[in-house]
Amino acid sequence: MSDSIIIIPTYNEIENVVAMTRKVMSFEKQFHILYVDDNSPDGTAQKIEELKQEFPNKIFLEKRPGKMGLGTAYIHGFKWAISRDYDYIFEMDCDFSHNPEDLIRLYQACAIEGADVSIGSRYCKGGKVKNWPLKRILMSYFASLYVRTILWISIKDTTAGFKCYRKQVLEKINLDGIPFKGYAFQICMKYSALRHGFKVKEVPITFIDRQYGESKMSTGIFKEAFFGVWKMRKMKI
């Protein structure tokens, strides 16, 4: 039994799930993976079922009836992981924009260095972004600056989606009270952890834009984050 589970939401990620699974399973440190699939029409769930046979009791799959949003996928995964008593619960993208090698450093930041939440950060000292156009880099950077200003927090990469939580953090946060589905969800989780007094540590990573599949970014997700930060200040989360 591993003490660590990685939650990876999927929608049309058939080109990535095999490579991601094999990479994570190759580490000396044992991680389990929970895929939360939103009824991908490309056969992603069927491919994960095959991987479950290859890596029994290490790969898990939760199927949902359709696209319900990234935030709800993670909340579904958090509750699943808490009920099975994993000590360290990770968020990660399936498209290799998050380098699986960095899982070890995120784990060490919590398990050895005492953080309650560790964040794979593009914008702290040592963090980098590759293969993004300058316009998108600037938009992301200034979005984080905007969030820090509104919420009065010191986290540099407020929208980061590569994280490790101690189980106690997710047990304390009111997961059912979080209405957001996109980047606002990522912001809200960090803000909630800080409000509850948990120690958050940023770990520098190099973020690389996806090579396969399509980005899930949309105007609606951006608007939700832009206006959502004002709502967070009044929410009981």
Secondary structure by P-SEA (a helix, b strand, c coil): cccbbbbbbbccccccaaaaaaaaaaccbbbbbbbbccccccaaaaaaaaaaaaccccbbbbbccccccaaaaaaaaaaaaaaacccbbbbbbccccccccaaaaaaaacccccccbbbbcccccccccccccaaaaaaaaaaaaaaaaaacccccccccccccccaaaaaaccccccccccaaaaaaaaaaaaaabbbbbbbbbbbbccccccccccaaaaaaaaaaaaaaaaccc
